[in-house]
Amino acid sequence: MSSDGNINIARSAANVLAWLGGITRFALLSVVRAIRRPFGFYDILYQLVALGVKSLGLASVMAVFVGLVFTWQFGEAMMGFGAKNAIGYIAGYSLVSEMVPTVLALTVGARMATGMAAELGAMKVSEQIDAIAVLGADPIKKLVVPRIVAAALSLPLCVVWGDLLSLASGAIVASSVFDVPIDYFYNTFVDGIAPFDYVFGLIKALVYGILVGLIGSYQGFSTGHGTEAVGISTTNTVVATSAMILVTDFLLTTIFLPI
């Protein structure tokens, strides 16, 4: 490898480490500010509507098609073993504990994070964040904490709704394509999921939601000068959010589901 290649790798690694250090400091600062009064319940409710309620449409579409696609794929695989009646067991466990939380985090979560980055980035460029600080308010407390809390609450609720929709769409595929009765699919779907699988899916969604709120806010506050910087910050938010969700998914799986 050429020296230029080594320099580029070293520079990229340094940028990643600097970003991780910056967002860790930002997270600690947000925790410290979050426990101070006032708690800003109105701001949190406003962000719940902006992030959660307005994301239900996308969450519904993604959950329906995740249920359709993966139930169909699992059904084809089980047909090869002559065990199509077990499709509910496999689909239930995979959708609830892995596919629905992760896919919704990568789509709905990315939408939330980019919206935060764009909004806060525009405020940073127009110096509105500085104006809030000049007026005596805490920008972290006022702008960041409500978004992190709202994202942490919104994504698990979207996942619960997504689980129901994926069950319904999976039952339609099982019945119409593989001749598995809907009631039988429902019973095997539910029987194939342990209570911990539900909890595990919600834990993932909660962690993803915190990451989404944290990354979106950090990227917005880190936006440079000029309108072009807002676009760059938004693009970087998509990359950072997707990468962190996948890495966190692997870490949570290794922690909670040991061999």
ZAMARGU-4260 file (C-alpha; in steps of 0.2 Angstrom, whole numbers, plus 5000, padded with zeros to 4 digits):
<rodrens>
0) 5000/5000/5000 | 5007/5017/4995 | 5011/5030/5008 | 4996/5041/5002 | 4985/5026/5006
5) 4992/5024/5024 | 4990/5043/5027 | 4971/5042/5021 | 4968/5028/5032 | 4976/5036/5047
10) 4967/5052/5044 | 4950/5043/5042 | 4954/5033/5059 | 4958/5050/5067 | 4942/5058/5061
15) 4932/5043/5068 | 4940/5044/5085 | 4938/5063/5085 | 4919/5060/5081 | 4917/5047/5094
20) 4926/5058/5107 | 4915/5073/5103 | 4898/5063/5103 | 4903/5055/5120 | 4907/5072/5128
25) 4890/5078/5120 | 4881/5063/5128 | 4888/5066/5145 | 4884/5085/5144 | 4866/5080/5139
30) 4864/5068/5154 | 4870/5082/5166 | 4858/5095/5159 | 4843/5083/5158 | 4843/5080/5176
35) 4841/5099/5180 | 4825/5108/5182 | 4814/5113/5173 | 4811/5096/5164 | 4803/5104/5149
40) 4788/5092/5147 | 4780/5103/5134 | 4795/5102/5123 | 4796/5084/5125 | 4778/5082/5120
45) 4780/5093/5105 | 4795/5082/5099 | 4785/5066/5102 | 4772/5073/5090 | 4785/5079/5077
50) 4796/5063/5078 | 4784/5049/5083 | 4767/5053/5077 | 4773/5060/5060 | 4784/5044/5058
55) 4769/5032/5060 | 4766/5032/5041 | 4783/5027/5036 | 4784/5014/5051 | 4768/5006/5045
60) 4774/5004/5027 | 4790/4997/5032 | 4783/4985/5045 | 4770/4978/5032 | 4783/4975/5019
65) 4795/4968/5031 | 4782/4955/5037 | 4777/4951/5019 | 4795/4949/5013 | 4802/4939/5027
70) 4787/4928/5030 | 4788/4923/5011 | 4807/4920/5012 | 4805/4909/5028 | 4790/4900/5020
75) 4801/4896/5005 | 4815/4890/5015 | 4803/4879/5026 | 4795/4872/5011 | 4812/4864/5006
80) 4811/4854/5022 | 4793/4850/5022 | 4790/4860/5037 | 4779/4875/5031 | 4768/4874/5046
85) 4782/4880/5057 | 4783/4896/5047 | 4775/4905/5061 | 4788/4900/5074 | 4803/4906/5063
90) 4794/4922/5057 | 4789/4927/5074 | 4806/4926/5083 | 4815/4934/5068 | 4803/4949/5066
95) 4800/4953/5084 | 4818/4952/5091 | 4828/4957/5076 | 4820/4963/5059 | 4807/4975/5064
100) 4817/4985/5077 | 4832/4986/5066 | 4824/4990/5050 | 4813/5003/5058 | 4828/5011/5066
105) 4837/5011/5049 | 4823/5020/5041 | 4812/5029/5053 | 4827/5032/5065 | 4837/5039/5050
110) 4822/5050/5046 | 4821/5057/5064 | 4840/5060/5065 | 4841/5069/5048 | 4827/5080/5053
115) 4835/5085/5069 | 4852/5088/5060 | 4844/5099/5047 | 4833/5109/5059 | 4847/5112/5072
120) 4860/5114/5058 | 4849/5128/5051 | 4848/5136/5068 | 4866/5135/5070 | 4870/5143/5054
125) 4857/5157/5057 | 4865/5159/5074 | 4848/5155/5083 | 4857/5143/5095 | 4869/5157/5100
130) 4854/5169/5103 | 4846/5156/5115 | 4862/5156/5125 | 4863/5175/5125 | 4845/5176/5132
135) 4851/5165/5147 | 4843/5148/5141 | 4853/5132/5140 | 4853/5127/5121 | 4857/5109/5126
140) 4843/5108/5139 | 4831/5117/5127 | 4834/5109/5111 | 4844/5093/5113 | 4837/5084/5128
145) 4818/5085/5122 | 4824/5077/5106 | 4834/5063/5113 | 4820/5059/5126 | 4806/5060/5112
150) 4816/5049/5100 | 4820/5036/5114 | 4801/5035/5117 | 4795/5036/5099 | 4805/5022/5092
155) 4799/5008/5104 | 4781/5013/5101 | 4784/5012/5082 | 4791/4995/5085 | 4776/4989/5095
160) 4765/4995/5081 | 4777/4988/5068 | 4776/4971/5077 | 4757/4970/5075 | 4758/4975/5057
165) 4771/4963/5052 | 4761/4949/5061 | 4746/4954/5051 | 4755/4955/5034 | 4764/4939/5038
170) 4748/4930/5041 | 4741/4935/5024 | 4757/4928/5015 | 4756/4912/5025 | 4738/4910/5021
175) 4737/4915/5003 | 4754/4908/4997 | 4758/4893/5008 | 4740/4888/5013 | 4744/4890/5032
180) 4728/4895/5041 | 4728/4912/5048 | 4723/4906/5066 | 4737/4893/5065 | 4750/4905/5060
185) 4745/4917/5074 | 4746/4903/5087 | 4763/4898/5081 | 4769/4915/5079 | 4764/4919/5097
190) 4770/4902/5104 | 4787/4905/5095 | 4791/4921/5105 | 4797/4920/5123 | 4793/4935/5134
195) 4811/4940/5133 | 4811/4941/5114 | 4798/4955/5116 | 4808/4964/5129 | 4824/4962/5119
200) 4816/4970/5104 | 4810/4985/5114 | 4827/4986/5122 | 4835/4987/5105 | 4822/5000/5100
205) 4826/5011/5116 | 4844/5011/5113 | 4842/5015/5094 | 4831/5029/5099 | 4844/5036/5111
210) 4857/5035/5097 | 4846/5043/5084 | 4842/5058/5096 | 4860/5060/5101 | 4868/5058/5083
215) 4855/5070/5075 | 4857/5083/5089 | 4876/5082/5089 | 4877/5083/5070 | 4866/5098/5070
220) 4876/5107/5084 | 4892/5103/5074 | 4886/5110/5058 | 4899/5122/5051 | 4896/5139/5043
225) 4886/5142/5027 | 4870/5134/5020 | 4881/5120/5011 | 4886/5114/5029 | 4868/5110/5033
230) 4868/5098/5018 | 4884/5090/5023 | 4879/5088/5041 | 4863/5080/5035 | 4872/5067/5024
235) 4884/5063/5038 | 4870/5060/5049 | 4863/5046/5038 | 4880/5038/5037 | 4883/5039/5056
240) 4866/5034/5061 | 4866/5018/5050 | 4883/5013/5055 | 4880/5015/5074 | 4864/5006/5073
245) 4872/4991/5065 | 4887/4991/5076 | 4875/4992/5091 | 4864/4979/5085 | 4879/4967/5084
250) 4884/4972/5102 | 4867/4970/5109 | 4865/4953/5101 | 4882/4947/5108 | 4877/4953/5125
255) 4860/4947/5127 | 4860/4931/5116 | 4876/4922/5121 | 4880/4906/5113
</rodrens>
